[in-house]
Amino acid sequence: MSVTMWEAHGQPVPVRPDVARWATRPVRRRVLAVVHTVTSGRRLLDAVRLLEGDWRVQVFFTAAPDVFSGGVPEFLDELRALVLPWSQAVGTVFDLALAAGHGGLHELHAPVVVLPHGAGHNKIVRARRGGAVAARGVYGLSRQRLVRDGSVVPEAIVLAHREELARLGRECPEAVPVAEVVGDPCFDRVTASRPARALYRQALRTGAGQRLVLVCSTWGPGSLLGSCGRELIDRLVAELPPEDYRVAALLHPHVWHTHSEWQVRSWFAGLGRGGLGVVSPRADWVGALVAADFVVGDHGSVSLYGAMTGRPVLFACLPDGDVDPGSPMAELASFAPRLHDDKPVRRQLARAAATYRADLHERVAARISSEPGRFARKMRALLYRKLRLRPPGALPATDPARLPHVLEYDEPGSVVSCR
């Protein structure tokens, strides 16, 4: 791993016992950002940025062991941050640790604040302990993830909505006292980005007379891409006239980092040259979502955030056994139309637009965050309370998403660039 790190006698200066001799500035608090995956790392940045401008605080990063750790070294390298190896991170005392995953947190010597890495808690998964498979539970709320040796591991569990307190109480009642409802940073960014919709559409090369169909896939065999993706995207590109429709694909980071960027580009090369816009893995997905006229997805978070856009959400696939029946995703799935492979795509999109119920979508969107527009304020208050410091200066604003980028395909056998 390439890291930005000035070392003295083999140990990074800010964590040496004799730090006062070497460091340019003394700091009062040390914070560790624990990155399990690229997805969780991006969510952590929404919290870490709330410490910007505070000269009293030093932020460190580390890569925690995770089956989806692909891409994490590159992600950390691009930050140009001070990165500690996991073995050193677990042997060092910090004033606070932030994570958006659960693996290894019990090994840390710091109070840990855990954030969700997606839109709330919708997925049911099986937890593993050693070689055995434990009972199924809601990811992020289950006892298997939150309790170790009879004790709740996190110092604070960040929730986006008040109703999640009741769900946490059913899954892991002993964790309720440390839960804090602060809102959802992506919810707030989608809201802040909606006025710039025309710019995002232009960035995705969507013409004034075209409707953008955004195909969104999470990861795994039950995802859109894993179950019906190639056939579905083939149909969309083949059946929808390009003068009226622009089709784009937005894939979960785990897809890119599990199979490699080269391989995913190669798989989509023919479709890319045939008119499909493949959103770059380095792009800000929020802009692509805001630009869409139709969201075709699965049980991933992007489909749920799609309920905020004022446009129809359709499900290409939905593994019902993997969705918590009490979640916002389950409610969205109860009325959002399914895309059928035995009916013309254009007719199904037209019907979805004609029968779109804004009130139902808004009701689901309201379940994503009970603190709209307040994540930055409430999350910063939580961080500084745990750090036992008074927050400095003005609250950082919630900025609109950056412009999305699509892959640029040229002649057969090559991918020129991401633009």
HUDADA-V571507 format. One record per residue. PHI is phi in degrees with one decimal (none if undefined). OMEGA is omega as a letter, one per 40 degrees, with the letter a starting at -180 (* if undefined). D_FIRST is the distance of its C-alpha to the first C-alpha in Angstrom with 1 decimal. Layout:
# HUDADA-V571507
PHI:OMEGA:D_FIRST
PHI:OMEGA:D_FIRST
This chain:
# HUDADA-V571507
none:i:0.0
-88.7:a:3.8
-131.5:i:6.2
-89.9:a:9.9
-156.3:i:11.3
-92.3:a:14.5
-112.4:i:15.1
-130.3:i:18.5
56.2:i:19.2
86.5:i:15.9
-122.9:i:15.9
-57.6:a:14.9
-54.1:a:18.3
-66.2:a:19.1
-113.2:i:19.0
-72.9:i:20.8
-59.1:i:24.4
-99.4:a:25.7
-58.3:a:23.9
-61.0:a:27.2
-76.6:a:27.2
-111.0:a:23.9
-73.3:i:23.2
-70.6:i:25.0
-128.9:i:26.1
-75.8:i:26.8
-123.3:a:25.9
-95.4:a:28.0
-136.8:i:25.7
-120.2:a:22.1
-117.9:i:20.7
-110.6:i:17.7
-96.5:a:16.5
-99.1:a:15.5
-102.8:i:13.8
-87.2:a:14.8
-140.7:i:14.8
-62.0:i:14.7
-61.5:i:18.4
-68.7:i:18.4
-63.4:i:15.8
-64.3:i:18.3
-67.2:i:21.1
-62.4:i:19.7
-62.1:i:19.6
-64.5:i:23.3
-88.6:a:23.7
-61.5:a:21.4
-63.8:i:23.1
-72.1:i:26.3
-98.5:a:25.2
-58.6:i:24.9
82.7:a:27.1
-95.5:a:27.5
-74.5:i:27.0
-84.9:a:27.6
-118.6:i:24.4
-112.5:i:20.8
-105.2:i:18.2
-111.9:i:15.0
-125.1:i:12.5
-148.2:i:11.0
-99.6:i:10.1
-84.3:i:13.3
-60.8:i:14.1
-161.6:i:15.8
-65.1:i:17.2
-106.4:a:16.2
-80.1:i:12.5
-57.7:a:12.0
88.3:a:10.7
-64.9:i:9.4
-56.7:i:5.6
-67.4:i:7.7
-58.0:a:10.3
-68.0:i:8.6
-63.4:i:7.4
-66.4:i:11.1
-71.6:a:12.5
56.0:a:11.6
-98.6:i:12.0
-86.9:a:11.6
-110.7:i:9.1
-99.5:i:10.3
-61.5:a:9.2
-55.2:a:12.0
-60.9:i:14.0
-81.8:a:14.5
-60.7:a:15.1
-77.0:i:17.9
-103.4:a:19.4
-118.8:i:19.8
-88.2:i:22.7
-123.5:i:22.3
-78.9:i:25.2
-162.4:i:24.0
-127.0:i:21.3
-118.6:i:21.0
-147.6:i:20.1
-125.0:i:21.1
-149.2:a:20.7
-124.7:a:22.2
-61.5:i:20.2
77.7:a:19.8
-64.1:a:21.4
-67.2:a:24.1
-83.0:a:21.8
-77.9:i:21.2
-106.6:a:23.4
-170.2:i:24.2
-65.2:a:26.6
-110.9:i:24.7
-105.8:a:25.6
-110.0:i:25.0
-106.3:i:25.3
-71.8:a:26.1
-102.8:i:23.5
-144.2:a:26.3
-80.5:i:30.1
66.2:a:31.4
-132.0:a:31.8
-117.8:a:33.3
-94.6:i:31.8
-101.0:a:33.2
-133.8:i:30.8
-96.2:i:31.2
-89.7:i:29.2
-114.2:i:28.2
-128.0:a:28.8
68.3:i:27.9
-95.2:a:29.4
-94.3:i:32.0
-96.9:a:32.2
-83.4:a:33.5
-66.7:i:35.8
-71.7:i:35.0
-156.6:i:34.2
-75.0:a:33.2
-61.5:i:29.4
92.2:i:28.6
-116.6:a:32.2
-78.4:i:32.8
-61.3:a:33.4
-59.1:a:31.0
-88.8:a:28.1
-103.4:a:29.5
-115.1:i:31.3
-136.5:i:30.2
52.5:i:32.8
83.8:a:35.4
-121.3:i:33.7
-71.1:a:32.1
-73.7:a:28.5
-69.7:i:27.9
-74.5:i:29.7
-148.0:i:30.2
-113.0:a:30.0
-83.1:i:30.0
-119.5:a:32.4
-92.3:a:33.4
-138.4:a:37.0
-61.2:a:39.8
-66.1:i:40.8
-69.9:i:37.5
-62.3:i:38.9
-67.4:i:41.6
-66.3:i:39.2
-63.6:i:37.0
-63.0:i:40.3
-75.8:a:41.1
-84.1:a:37.7
-152.7:a:36.9
-58.8:a:39.8
-70.1:i:38.4
-91.3:a:35.5
-58.0:a:37.8
-60.8:a:38.4
-100.9:a:34.8
-80.6:i:34.5
-134.3:i:34.6
-91.9:a:35.4
-124.7:a:33.7
102.0:a:33.6
-132.3:a:31.0
-66.2:a:28.9
-70.9:i:28.9
-56.2:a:32.6
-68.1:i:33.1
-72.3:i:31.0
-60.5:i:33.0
-60.6:a:36.1
-67.9:a:35.1
-91.0:a:34.2
-58.3:i:37.4
-62.9:a:39.4
-97.5:a:37.0
-53.2:a:37.6
-61.8:i:39.2
-68.3:i:36.2
-67.2:i:33.8
-64.9:i:36.3
-63.4:i:36.5
-63.7:i:32.8
-91.8:i:33.0
60.4:i:35.9
-97.8:a:38.5
-71.0:a:42.0
-60.9:a:44.6
-97.1:a:46.6
-98.6:i:43.7
-106.2:a:42.5
-91.3:i:38.8
-103.5:a:38.0
-99.5:i:34.4
-94.3:a:33.3
-114.2:i:30.7
-128.0:i:29.0
-82.1:a:26.9
-105.8:i:25.1
96.9:a:26.7
-61.1:a:29.9
-85.5:a:32.1
-76.8:i:30.6
-57.7:a:32.4
-66.8:a:30.2
-76.1:a:30.3
-107.3:a:34.1
-146.2:a:35.8
-59.6:a:33.4
-63.0:a:34.1
-64.1:a:37.8
-64.4:a:37.9
-66.4:i:36.1
-55.1:a:38.2
-65.2:a:41.2
-60.8:a:40.3
-68.1:a:39.6
-75.9:a:42.8
-90.1:a:45.2
-91.6:a:44.4
-63.5:a:46.0
-63.7:i:43.5
-71.2:a:46.1
-110.7:a:46.1
-135.3:i:42.6
-120.7:a:38.9
-109.3:i:36.6
-134.3:a:32.9
-114.2:i:30.2
-123.4:a:27.6
-111.9:i:25.2
-60.5:i:23.1
-53.5:i:19.3
-60.5:i:19.2
-63.4:a:21.3
-65.2:a:18.9
-85.7:i:15.8
-78.2:a:17.9
-97.3:a:19.7
90.8:a:17.3
-62.4:i:18.3
-59.1:a:20.0
-66.8:i:22.1
-64.5:i:23.3
-59.1:a:24.2
-64.3:i:26.1
-58.6:a:27.9
-94.3:a:29.1
-58.9:a:30.0
-63.0:i:33.7
-66.4:i:34.1
-63.5:i:32.2
-72.7:i:34.6
-89.0:i:37.4
121.4:i:36.8
-73.6:i:34.2
-93.2:i:31.7
-99.7:a:28.2
-68.9:a:26.4
-59.6:i:23.0
-64.9:i:20.1
-93.8:a:19.1
-80.4:i:22.7
-83.4:a:24.2
-66.9:a:26.2
-61.5:i:28.8
-63.0:i:30.4
-64.0:a:30.8
-65.3:a:32.4
-63.0:a:34.8
-74.2:a:35.8
-71.8:i:36.9
-97.1:i:40.6
-137.4:i:39.9
-111.5:i:36.9
-109.6:a:36.8
-144.5:a:34.4
-137.4:a:33.9
-89.0:i:33.0
-77.8:a:29.8
-61.7:a:29.6
-60.7:i:30.2
-60.6:a:33.6
-68.3:i:34.5
-61.3:i:33.6
-59.5:i:35.7
-64.6:a:38.7
-84.5:a:38.3
-83.8:a:38.7
79.8:i:42.5
-125.2:a:42.0
-65.1:i:42.6
-110.1:i:39.9
-119.3:i:40.6
-102.4:i:39.0
-83.3:i:38.3
-157.8:i:37.5
-157.2:i:37.3
-74.1:a:36.7
-55.8:a:39.2
-69.0:a:38.3
-101.9:a:34.7
-116.0:i:36.1
-65.5:a:37.5
-59.4:a:41.2
-93.1:a:41.3
-90.8:i:38.4
-59.2:i:38.7
-61.0:i:37.2
-64.0:i:40.1
-66.2:i:42.5
-59.9:a:41.2
-67.1:a:41.5
-72.0:a:45.1
-130.5:i:46.3
-66.9:a:43.8
-68.7:i:45.1
-90.6:i:43.6
-91.8:a:43.0
-95.8:a:45.2
-84.8:a:44.8
-105.3:i:48.5
-130.0:i:49.4
-57.9:a:48.8
-63.1:a:45.6
-60.8:i:47.4
-66.8:i:50.1
-69.0:i:47.8
-65.2:i:45.9
-62.7:i:49.3
-66.6:i:50.5
-61.4:i:47.3
-68.0:a:48.0
-70.2:a:51.7
-102.7:a:51.3
-58.9:i:48.4
-112.0:a:49.0
-61.3:a:47.4
-65.0:i:48.6
-68.3:i:46.9
-64.9:i:43.5
-65.3:i:43.9
-64.6:i:44.7
-66.5:a:41.4
-58.6:a:39.4
-67.8:i:41.1
-86.6:i:39.7
-74.0:a:36.0
-141.1:i:36.4
-94.7:a:39.3
-126.8:a:38.0
-60.7:i:37.8
75.9:a:36.5
-117.7:a:35.9
-59.3:a:32.3
-58.7:a:31.1
-65.5:a:34.1
-74.7:i:34.1
-69.3:i:30.4
-65.1:i:30.3
-61.3:i:33.4
-64.1:a:31.7
-59.5:a:28.7
-73.0:i:30.9
-66.2:i:33.3
-70.3:i:30.7
-83.0:a:29.5
58.6:i:33.1
-132.8:i:33.0
-84.8:a:35.2
-61.7:a:33.4
-94.2:i:33.5
58.8:a:34.9
-83.3:i:35.2
-74.2:i:33.5
-60.9:a:30.9
-78.2:i:32.5
-87.9:a:31.3
-85.6:i:30.6
-63.4:i:31.3
-64.4:i:28.6
-68.6:i:27.2
-65.0:i:28.8
-73.0:i:27.4
-129.2:i:26.5
-117.7:i:27.5
-69.1:i:26.3
-104.1:i:28.6
-100.9:i:30.0
-117.4:a:32.1
-68.4:a:33.9
-52.0:i:33.4
93.5:a:30.3
-144.4:i:28.0
-120.5:a:26.2
-77.3:a:26.5
-165.3:i:24.5
-101.8:a:24.0
-133.9:*:26.8
